[in-house]
Amino acid sequence: MLACRNDDHKEAKEHNEYAVGTYLEADNKLGHVPIELSFLMLTFLKAHHENKVQVKVTGSRRLENGLVVLGCFLVRMTSTVVATKFEQEIYRMKELCTHMDITVEKLR
């Protein structure tokens, strides 16, 4: 599992001001969340300090609008309201990004 967090490196911000990196360890970045999802992920991560996003890698890294790690995202949150809003936005992204395999799995 890779941890997702804000990528505040200058090079990343020049390409995508909402860049979210995928990290194996503290500063060992392997790639980025796809640009189509980065704003939503970053907004969610900043909403509460306990919100966490991890990605389970499902394919090789590839160059799209930057280096992208293909994977299944695991999202953990404390607020039901934020969880509901996040789920709504993910479903909206799924409709807009037909080229991406976005799956939503609810944990109870």
Summary of the structure (lengths in Angstrom):
residues: 108
radius of gyration: 13.1
end to end distance: 20.7
largest distance: 38.8
contacts: 288
relative contact order: 0.19
helix: 33%
strand: 27%
